[in-house]
Amino acid sequence: MRILIVEDEVRLAQTLADLLKRQGYTADTCCDGVEGLDNAASGIYDLILLDAMLPGKDGFTLLRELRGGGHTVPVLMLTARSDVTDRVHGLDSGADYYLTKPFEPQELLACIRLLLRRGNAAEARLDDAITCGDLRLESGTFLLTCQDRSVRLSRREYDLMELLMRNQTQIVTKEQLLLKVWGYDSDAEDNNVEVYISFLRRKLTHLHSAVHIKTIRLVGYCLEVAP
Ligand code: CA
């Protein structure tokens, strides 16, 4: 589970990141609203902790733009202000939950667990069958199926294929694939992505699928469905 912390008070951001890491989450921080929106919209996070008052772009604006772009990632807003109109403003902007500073770490962790459970439940329903063209990918079994043929994917192959299939025929950048599948702390490189893409291509050939993984030079990959 990867959590993004958008908070300009550096010490608080670090404290939150340490707290989350001790609970087994992966946590990244960023300290202004412009970079925050870019990262929040990257599609690699399972949850965003968002401060209301930020330099560059305030949390409410960031959130409205994020939701306006169709991103449904759960957002927990944090603010020093306990004013009820702020709380309403936050929820109206698309926050899933609202915590007023100072809060107890236990309260924050409980909210995070709640939002992640909700997100997972929504995703699990989608996960039952991700399809693209003649392909079907099952989350429980890692089986990739095309008509009467199927192959079992490894964990990394599954993560890559899932990201490609969720984006259908839109381009997924190598950076997105590296971050989502290997994570920030990993020293994996483009080369690793290429190796796993070649494994997947071999499996697609074996399945006789009409779906191909197309390389977009210097950018990334997308799925292409042959007519
Ligand atoms: Ca702030």
Boltz pocket constraint, residues with backbone or C-beta under 6 A from the ligand:
constraints:
  - pocket:
      binder: B
      contacts: [[A, 7], [A, 8], [A, 9], [A, 51], [A, 52], [A, 53], [A, 54]]
      max_distance: 6.0
